[in-house]
Amino acid sequence: MKILVINCGSSSLKYQVIDMVTKNAIGKGLVERIGLSGSVLTHRTGSGEKEVIQAEIPNHTIAIKLVLEALVSPEYGAIKDLKEIYGIGHRVVHGGEKFSKSVLIDDEVMVALKECVELAPLHNPPNIAGIIACQKMMPGVPQVAVFDTAFHQTMQPNSYIYGLPYEFYKKYGIRKYGFHGTSHKYVSQRAAVLLQKPLGDLKLISCHLGNGASICAIRGGKSIETSMGFTPLDGLMMGTRSGQLDPAIVTYIMCRENFTVDQMNDFLNTKCGALGVSGVSSDFRDIEVAAGQGNVRARLALDIFEHDVRQFIGSYAAVLGGVDGIIFTAGVGENSASMREAICKNLEYIGVDLDREKNKVRSEEVDVSKPDARCRVLVIPTNEELMIALETQDLI
């Protein structure tokens, strides 16, 4: 059985074909600059060979068409015939309260997805465009929507209701939704395997640290608290996103800078965070290099990020009533030994005891704790595409 996983952005499309017997990607790639000049598809075979295809790609339908052609190419394709694809799994960013789990896509689901657009106007429209394109190009093939928000639907009202008039929640759906759910779910399941304990018995804190970042408290395999909120802007300071702020700062800046609502939204999402503080880059690798060269603002950006992560870990340890394991995943979490070490400093009180030699790893699934540590520290590379494929397989 082979599953095609699709992840559509506004001008991009990531894809993988996963062999569900081996759980390996046998073909994957990225379409960039959809609807813009200089469109390109970069396709990689299961062995890592790369094929770059430049073409006019005005919309997601054409992008999907080129992807399918690449997948069955005699020279570099992953499969011989599209009939080998048993189902298609789509990453959908926002399912609101309508979806607490992945679903088979039908007309009723499509209506509900469109109703969620106002909650994620930048993300859900391209997700929907990808679904419609696949329906046109591969009619009859079962399709599944896998939601970033679904994993967090197990949070209780005292976690997700804001201190606003309750009717705003009822009228507009204003509440904490949380994101990166597919990643948090995947790494928590892998943590149970690494720790050789039932997931239902574990208290875990998952740290998805990348350009976008979020923390999740997981008890018994269920999300009970997470750092991102109504939108992915809340929580940790990220690459370009501000993270949590005193709400009055927003109106203060708008008045001082004469920002419109759209300008303010763009500012908070694209010009703040580690980029805004460091003045160097939104990429933590660049910031670490600059900090090593004595750049004070770069060092400050790293210190803020490390402090924020540690602060969330401490508060979630209280919510969980103890911690069996802390998981580091995503680009920064998986690859930056120095960041992991800095974050784990002063966490001895919850049982963390990091082994500095074991911690010198990149993108390996490993326990980097000392043998007697009560709280294990785990590095687990995330695999959202495999998680989407597994959810798709289960449903079809």
N, C-alpha and C positions, 0 to 999 in steps of 0.2 A: 504494500500500500504506500502511495506517495501523496503527500499533502503539499499544496502550494500556499505559502504564507505571504500575505500582502500587507505592507505598511505604507500608506499614502500620506504624504505631506502636501502642502499647498503647491509646491513646485518640484516635488521629488517623489520617488517611489522606491522603496526597498523591497526586495523579494528573496525568498528561499524556497527551494523544493527539498523537502525532507523525506528521506526513506524511513518509514515508521518501523521497519524491522530493525535497522541498525541505529536509528535515531540520529543519523548523520545527514548534513546538508550535501546533496549531490550536485547542486548548482545554486548560485545566488548572485545578486547584483544590485546595482543602484542606477536609477534613472534620475538625472539632474536637469534642472532648468526647464521643466515642463512649462510650456506657454511663453518661453523666453528665447532669445537668440542664443545660439551656441549649445543647444540641447545635446545631451550625450547619455548613452547607456554603457555602463561598465559591467561586463558579465564575467563571472569567475566559475570555472569548473570545480568539481569536487576535489581535484588535485591541486587547485590553486592557480591554474593557468588563466590569464586575463585576456579578454577580448573587448576592445573599445569600439563602440558603434556610434558614429555621429550622424544625426538626422534631424529633420524638423519634427518636433514633438509638441504640437499645439495644445493637446489636452490629454487627460488620463486614459481615454479610450485608445488613442494611438500609442501611448506608453505601454499599456497592457498588451496591445497587438505586437509591439516590438519585443517585449519580454517573452511572450509565448513563442515567437519565431526563434528567439535566441535559445530557448529551452529545448527546441526540437531540431536545432541546427545539426546537420551531419558532421560538421567540423568541430564544434565546441559545445554542443547541446548536452543536456542532462538526461533527457529521455528520448525515446524513439517516436512516441506518439502521445498526443495530448490526452488520449483515453486512459493513459496510465495515471493521470491525476484523479484521485478518488474524491477529493474535496478541497475547498479553498477556505483558509482561515484569515480573517481580516482583523487587524488591530483597529479598534475604535476607541478614541480617547475618552469620550464622555457618554455614559449611559444614564446619568441622572439617577433618580430613584426608580426608574422604570425597569432597570435590569440589575439584578443581584448576582447573575451568573451569565455565562456565555449562552448564546441562543442560535438556533438555525434561522437563517434569514428568509422571511417571506414578506408578503405585501404589508401585513400588519406591523411587522418589525420595522420595515422601511419608513412607515408613517411615524412611528415612535422615534426613530433615529433623527428624522427631520425636526421633530419637536424639541430635541435636545440641542439643536444647533445654537440657540441663543445662549446656552450655558458654555459652549466651546466654539465660538464663531470662527476661530482661526484653524481649529483642528478637525471638527466633525464634517464640514463640507467636503474637504478632500478625501476623508475616509469614505463618505457616501459616494463620491465620484468614482472611487476605486471599485466599490461594490457594483455600481451600475455598469461600469466598463466590463467587469468580469461576467456579469449577467449577459451582456451583449455578445461577448467573445466566446463564452463557454456556457451556453444555455443548457440547463438540465443538470449541471454539476452542483452538488450541494455546497452551500456557502454558510459560514458561521461567523458571527460577530463576537469578538473577544474584547471585553471592555477594561480599560485601565482603572476605572472606578469600581468595578464590580466587587473586587476582593475586600474593599473597605465598607461594603454595605452591612457588615456584621458589627460595626461600631454602634454603640448605644447613644440615645439622644443626648445624654449629658456630655458626650464627646463631640457630637456634630452640630448641636444647636448653638448659634451665636447669641451674644447679649443684645439682641435687637428685638423690636416688637414681634411677637410670635406670628402675627399675621403676615409679615414679610416672608417668613418661611413657607406659609401656606399659599400665599399669592404668587411668589416669585421663585420658590425653591431655593432660597438663600440658606445654605448650610455648608458644613464641611463635607466634601466628597472624597478628597484624597486621590492621588494618582500613582503611577508606577506600580499598580497593583499586580500586574502580571509578573513583574520582576520580583517583588516581595514574596509572592506566592511560590515562585519557582525556587528561590534560594532558601526559603524556609523548609521546603520539602527536601532539598539536598542537605540541609543542616541536620535533619533528623537521620538521614542515612550516614552522614559523617560521624555523628555522635552516637549512633547505634542505639537510639531510643525512639519510642513512638512519638510522632509529631504531636499527638494529643496530650502528651505529658510535658511538653516543653514550653518554657517562657523565653522568647527570643526578641532581640532588637535588630532589625534589618536596616542597614545604612546603605542606601543606593546613592552613591556619591559620584557625580559627574558634572557636566556643564549644567544639567538640571539635577537637583538632588532632593531626596526626601528620606525621612526616618519613619519606621513603622514598628509599633509594639504588637507582637503576635503571641497570643496565648492559645495553646491547643490547636494551632494551625489557622486561627482566625484573627483578623485585624481588629484590634480594640482601640487603637489610636494611631494617628499619622500626622506628619508635619504640614503637608500641603493641604490647602483648604478648599474654599469655593472655586478657586482657580489654582493652577500650578505656580502662582506668584508667591504664595504664602510659605512660611516656614523658614528654612535655611537661606542665608545669603548664597546665591548661586553664581554661575559664570557672568551673566548679564542681568539677572533678576535680583531685586532688592531683598526679597524675603520679608519677614515680618517687620512691620513698622508701627509706630504710633499713628493711628488714622489721621490725626490732625496735621501730620507732616504733609499729607497729600494736598489738602486744601491750602496750606501755607505756601508750598512751592508753586501751586497753580496761580495763586495771587501774585507772588513775587516775580514769577517768570512769564506771566500772562499766557499760561498753557491752556489749550482747549482740553476737553475730556480725552479726545483721541491722542493728543500730544502727550498728555500725562500718562496714559496707559502705555504708549510706546516707550516713553522715558523709563518707566519702572521695569518694563520687560526687557529692554534692549541696551540701556546705557548705565545701568546701576550694577549692583553686585560686585564681584571681584574685579571686573573691568573698571567700574567707577572708582573703587577704592584704590586700586593699584595704579591705574593710569597706564598699565602695560598691556594687558591682554585679558580675554575671558577664559583663556586656556590655562589651567592650573600648572601645566608643565612649563609654560613660558614664565609664569609668575614665580615658580620655584627657582628657576634659573636666575631670574632678576634678583630675588631675595638673597640667593647665594653670592651674588656680586655686590651686595650691600645696599640694594634699593630698599629704602625704609618703608615706602608705601606698599611695595610688594610683600614685604615681611608682615606688615600690618594686615593685609588682605588674608594671608595664610593664617595668622593668629586669630582673626575674627572667625574664619570658617571653622577652624579647629575648636575654638571656644563654643561656637553654636552647636556643633555636632555633639560635643561632650555634654553641653547643657541639656540637649534633648535626651541623650542617653540617660542622664541622671533622673530627669523627670519621668521618663518611661519606666525606669527601674522601680520608681515609686508606684506608678500605675499598675505595673505587673506584680508587684510584691516580691521582687527578686528576679534574677536573670540567669538562665542556664547558658546562654550563648549570645555573643554579638557578632553579626555578620557584616563584612565589608564587601560591597559589590559595585559594579559599574566602573567607568573609566578610571576615576581617581581611587575609588575604594579597592579595586582589584590590583592596581599597578603602582601606587605610591606607598612604599614601605615607610617613608619618613612621615607621611600624613597619618598613617595608621598608628605609628608609635606616638606621635604627638597627641592624637585624640585619646589614646589609652592611658596617657599620663594622669595620675591622680584618680584612677578608677579602681584602685586596689580595694576600696571599701565594699565594692560589689563582687569582689573575687577575681578581678582581672589580674593576670600575671603573664605579661607578654614575653615570649622568647625572641630576643632580638635577632638571633641567627636564623631561626625558622621564618621570621617575618621578612627576610630578604628574598621575597618571591614576587613574581608578576604573573597575574592571570592563571594561577594554579589553584585547584580546589584543595585546601589544606588547613589544618588546625595549627595556628601559630602560637599556641599557649605553652607555658611550661607544664610538665606532667601533673602537678598537684593543684593547678588553678581551679577554683570552684566555678568560675564563669569562663567558658571557652571563647576564644576569639578565632573566628573562622574567616578565611578568604574564599569566596565562592564566586567565580565568574558567572554572571547572569546569562540566561539564554531565553529571552522572551519569545523568540521565534519558535523554539522547541515547545515551550509552554503553550503557545497558540496552537501549534500543530497537535499537541496532545489533547487539548480541549476540543479541537475540531474532530479529531478521531473519535473521542468519546461520544460526541453528539451524533455523528453520522454512521 
